[in-house]
Amino acid sequence: MKIDIWSDIACPWCYIGKRRLETALADHPQRDEIEVTWHSYQLDPTLPERYDGTEIDYLASRKGMPQEQVRQMFGHVTEQAAGEALSYDFDKLVVANSARAHELLHLAKERGVADAVKESLLSGHFEHGMDIGDVDALVRVGVDAGLDEGEVRSALEDGRYKAAVAADIDMARQIGVTGVPFVVVDMKYGVSGAQPPEVFRQAIDTALAERAPAIQVVDGAADADACGPDGCAI
């Protein structure tokens, strides 16, 4: 069974949602049968490669909100992140366009290390002040995950994965994604937002149950001719 996740590296709830989904899957008896696939989504594709200002400046301007309200929002998100053992630091956060980071994720997906790269990008962005628009920073992430440095650098420079990023975003529009994280279980059940682990678990269990429906006995007569542990009907 597949779980498809649309998310943006620049989305604080996407990291929290990743942790909560991992909790839902951690002790699942069928975890080995579940494949998780990451898909690209951009909350603001119009951002420059590097925004000249803080995250508070950016959101206050983009959303038309007072800066104090943005600070309160950050406080709430930081508290929720701490509940998942994540240490958000919005003061250090570098506001940058996430397009190149998504291109790196597509290369990582082809090489089987997408989850490791996704984790490093989210952690770097929200916990360590990494510039997710900087090629050198992205190359370091790729190399740390086991990717070839030359391949990462050339892929980011020639833009070979731009079409794949665009295709993911187009698919999101087709299935009605308007916000992230958006988790689709077995291409049947959509879970919007960083829901508690039990919500993810319920969707997963429902989808798995439907893949192996219970057999309904057509003729359950007690005296039907059959063999059992105590012998056969005469």
C-alpha positions in Angstrom: 0.0 0.0 0.0 1.2 3.5 -0.8 1.0 6.7 1.2 1.5 9.8 -0.9 2.4 13.0 0.9 2.3 16.5 -0.6 4.3 19.0 1.5 6.6 22.0 1.3 9.9 22.4 3.1 8.8 25.9 4.0 5.8 24.6 5.9 6.2 24.3 9.7 3.2 22.0 10.0 4.7 19.6 7.4 7.5 18.7 9.7 5.1 18.2 12.6 2.9 16.1 10.4 5.9 14.0 9.3 6.6 13.1 12.9 3.0 12.3 13.7 2.7 10.0 10.7 5.9 8.3 11.7 4.4 7.7 15.1 1.3 6.2 13.5 3.5 3.9 11.4 6.2 3.1 14.0 4.6 0.0 15.6 2.1 -0.9 12.8 2.1 -4.6 12.2 2.0 -4.1 8.4 4.6 -1.3 8.3 6.8 -3.2 5.9 4.0 -3.3 3.4 3.5 0.5 3.4 5.5 2.6 1.0 5.7 6.4 1.7 6.3 8.7 -1.3 7.0 12.4 -1.0 5.6 14.9 -3.5 6.4 18.5 -4.1 4.2 21.5 -3.2 5.1 25.2 -3.0 3.2 27.5 -0.7 4.7 30.6 -2.4 6.5 29.9 -5.7 6.9 33.7 -6.1 9.5 34.0 -3.4 13.0 35.1 -4.5 15.8 32.6 -4.0 16.6 34.5 -0.8 14.2 36.9 0.9 15.7 40.1 2.4 13.9 40.0 5.8 12.8 37.7 8.6 10.1 35.1 8.6 8.0 37.5 10.7 8.5 40.3 8.1 7.6 37.9 5.3 4.4 36.5 6.8 3.2 39.9 8.2 3.5 41.3 4.7 2.1 38.4 2.8 -0.8 37.7 5.1 -1.5 41.4 6.0 -1.2 40.5 9.7 0.3 42.5 12.6 3.8 41.3 13.5 2.7 40.6 17.1 0.0 38.2 15.8 2.6 36.4 13.7 4.8 36.1 16.8 1.9 34.5 18.7 1.3 32.1 15.8 5.0 31.2 15.9 4.8 30.5 19.6 1.9 28.1 19.1 3.6 26.3 16.3 6.9 26.1 18.2 5.0 24.6 21.2 3.3 22.0 19.0 6.7 21.1 17.4 8.2 20.7 20.9 5.6 18.1 21.6 7.1 16.1 18.7 10.7 16.6 20.0 11.4 19.3 17.4 13.2 22.5 18.3 12.0 25.2 16.0 13.9 28.5 15.9 12.1 31.1 13.9 14.6 33.7 14.8 17.3 31.9 12.8 15.0 30.8 9.9 16.2 31.9 6.5 13.2 32.8 4.2 14.0 31.3 0.7 12.3 29.8 -2.3 12.0 26.0 -1.9 12.0 25.1 -5.6 15.6 23.8 -5.7 15.1 21.9 -2.5 12.2 20.1 -4.2 14.4 19.3 -7.2 16.9 17.7 -4.8 14.1 15.6 -3.3 13.3 14.2 -6.7 16.9 13.2 -7.3 16.8 11.6 -3.8 13.6 9.8 -4.6 15.3 8.2 -7.7 18.2 7.1 -5.5 16.1 5.7 -2.6 17.0 8.3 0.0 14.1 10.7 -0.2 13.1 10.4 3.5 16.6 11.1 4.7 16.8 14.2 2.5 13.4 15.4 3.4 14.2 15.1 7.1 17.5 17.0 6.7 15.8 19.8 4.7 13.0 20.2 7.3 15.4 20.1 10.2 17.9 22.4 8.6 15.2 25.0 7.7 13.3 25.1 11.0 15.9 24.1 13.6 19.3 25.2 12.2 18.8 28.3 10.0 19.9 26.6 6.8 19.3 28.4 3.5 17.2 26.0 1.5 17.7 28.0 -1.7 21.5 27.8 -1.5 23.0 25.3 -3.9 26.0 24.6 -1.7 23.8 23.9 1.3 21.6 21.6 -0.7 24.7 19.7 -2.0 25.8 19.1 1.6 22.4 17.7 2.4 22.6 15.4 -0.6 26.1 14.2 0.1 25.2 13.5 3.8 22.4 11.3 2.6 24.8 9.3 0.4 24.3 11.1 -3.0 27.1 11.8 -5.3 28.3 15.5 -5.0 28.8 16.0 -8.7 25.4 14.5 -9.6 23.6 16.7 -7.0 25.4 19.9 -8.2 24.8 19.2 -11.9 21.1 18.3 -11.3 20.5 21.5 -9.4 22.4 23.6 -12.0 20.7 22.2 -15.1 17.2 22.0 -13.6 16.5 18.5 -14.8 13.9 17.9 -12.1 12.0 21.1 -12.6 9.4 19.3 -14.7 9.0 16.6 -12.0 8.3 19.3 -9.4 5.8 21.0 -11.6 4.1 17.6 -12.3 3.7 17.0 -8.5 2.2 20.5 -8.0 -0.2 19.9 -11.0 -1.3 16.6 -9.6 -2.0 18.3 -6.3 -4.3 20.7 -8.1 -6.1 17.9 -9.8 -6.9 16.1 -6.6 -7.9 19.3 -4.8 -5.0 19.9 -2.5 -5.3 23.5 -1.2 -2.9 23.2 1.8 -0.2 21.0 3.2 0.7 18.6 4.6 -1.8 16.5 2.6 -1.6 12.8 3.0 -3.3 10.4 0.6 -3.6 6.8 1.8 -3.9 4.2 -1.0 -5.2 6.9 -3.4 -8.5 6.7 -1.6 -8.4 8.6 1.7 -7.0 12.1 2.0 -5.9 13.5 5.4 -5.4 17.2 5.5 -3.1 18.9 8.0 -0.8 17.7 10.7 -3.4 15.4 12.3 -2.8 13.4 15.5 -1.2 10.0 14.9 -4.5 8.2 15.6 -6.2 9.9 12.7 -3.4 8.8 10.3 -3.6 5.3 11.9 -7.4 5.1 11.3 -7.1 6.0 7.7 -4.3 3.5 7.2 -6.2 0.7 8.9 -9.4 1.4 7.0 -7.5 1.3 3.7 -5.7 -1.9 4.5 -9.0 -3.5 5.6 -10.6 -2.6 2.3 -7.7 -4.2 0.4 -8.5 -7.5 2.1 -12.2 -7.6 2.6 -13.8 -10.1 5.0 -15.2 -13.2 3.1 -19.0 -13.4 3.4 -20.4 -16.9 3.7 -23.1 -17.4 1.1 -24.5 -20.6 2.6 -24.0 -20.9 6.3 -26.3 -23.8 7.0 -25.1 -25.8 10.0 -25.8 -29.1 8.3 -24.0 -28.4 5.1 -21.8 -31.2 3.8 -18.3 -30.4 4.7 -15.2 -31.8 6.6 -13.9 -30.3 9.9 -11.5 -31.1 12.7 -13.8 -33.9 14.0 -14.4 -35.6 10.6 -16.6 -35.3 7.6 -20.4 -35.1 7.2 -21.9 -38.5 6.2 
